[in-house]
Amino acid sequence: MSGASKKDVKVVIKKQRWYLGGIASAMAAACTHPLDLLKVHLQTQQNVTKGLIAMGVHVVKVQGITGLYAGLTASMMRQLTYSTTRYGLYEIWSRMLRKGDEPLPFYQKAIVGGSAGFLGAFVGNPADVINVRMQNDIKLPVEQRRNYKHVFHGLYKSGTQEGVLVWWKGVSMTSTRALLITFAQVACYDQVKQTLLYTGFFQDNMITHFTSSFIAGTIATGVTQPFDVMKTRLMEARPGQYKNAFQCFVYTAKLGPMGFYKGFVPSWIRIAPYTILTWMILEQLRRAFPYE
């Protein structure tokens, strides 16, 4: 491997500002929010009746183009809590484990990434609950709609009417999904990028960032979709609809094997661009605001 390649690898493992991941994630989420909203609509269908395009047309017809951005404030708050925590912990813990300029072995990246995602989901679950509810409100009968004005109104209204524990509704599914998706989005990205740089054919540039994030986003979609479906159902459910996560699992299983993969296409379309945008933005933020 050439000296230039070694230098590029060092760029990957140098210290970074821990909070930049949350900022990059929020910026990416603002761009991909309509796809996230359509994914929620597709996952909460009782029967598979509409596809991605048909659902998008339906939302626009009923609510107008702004309907595609329902729950945007909650989505942004979710990223600023959930993603700031998981990216921040991954950076801090990786720095603690790293020996000099040597990169971590993949198994350590996987453990650190999964653990950071698990804890990040717990922190971000309140905003996630409000996000799902705001996105899905249009599908409820008028008399049953929650009509949250924004994320803070949703947190206040849900907390006073249902108790603050409702903010962690579905947290078991959220945390499990976040463990897997952070492993894929962060640890896999880190490993793929490192591997590409070691070949000597790639430089630490936007082409490498795009390639690494595309692969990481694809892995993330595949491993998290079943948990994402159940998380959405648990969060959107009315009180008493499901006794626990297992009952939700049984209900979803009765829909057939594809019941766990409802909204897979929009999930991939959302997660892959979201992952790509997050890392493309984050890499530029790292260069603009170096640690040292």
C-alpha positions, 0 to 999 in steps of 0.5 A: 500500500502506498504512503498516500493510502496510509495517510488517507486511512489516518484521516478516517480514524482521527478524532472527530467532534462527537455532536456533528453526527446529530446535525448531519442526520437532522439535515438528511432527515429533512430531505428524506422526510416524505419517504419516511412518512409514506413508509409509515402509511404503508406499514400501518395498512391493515391490508396491502392495498396501496403501493408507494406512488399510490400512497403518495398521490393519496396523501397529496390529494387529501392534505396537499403537498404539505401533507408529505411533511407532517411530523417534520418537527418530530422527525428533526427532534428525533434526529437531534436526540437519537442520532446525536446520542448514537453517533456521539457515543460511537465516536467517544467509545471508539476513541477510548478503545483505539490504540494510537492511530490503529483502527478498531477491529470490526467486531469492536466497531459492531459492539460499539455501534450496536450499543450506541444505537440501543441507548440512542433509541431510548433517548430519542423514543419520545420524539419517535412516538410523536413522529409516527403519530403525526405522520399517521393522523390522516388515516384515522377518523376525524374524531380519533385524530390527535391533531398534534400541532408540533413535537412539543405539543404532541409531547405535552398532550400525550404526556398529560392524557396518557402519562409520560410512560407513553413516550417510551411506547414500543421502545423495545422494538425501537432499541432493537432496530436502532442496535441493528441499524447503527451497526449497519449505518455506522460500523459497516460504513466505517469498515467499508470505507476503511477497506476501500482505502486500504485497496489503494484504489480509493482516496478519502473523497466523495466517491468513497463516501458515497460508495461506503454509505450506499453499501451501509444503507442497503445492509441497514434496510435488510436487517431492520425492516421487520423491527421497523414494521413492528415498531411503527405498529406499536407506536401507532396503536391505541391503548390496549390494542396490543398487550405486548410486543409478542402480541404485535408480532403474532398479529403481524405474522398472521398477515403472512411473511410479507407482513414484516416487510410492508413498506420495504421499497420506501424503507430502502428508498428512504434509508439508503438516501438518508444514509448517503446524505448523512455521511456525505454531509457529516464528512464535509462537516468533519473537514469544516470543523476539525477536532484539532 
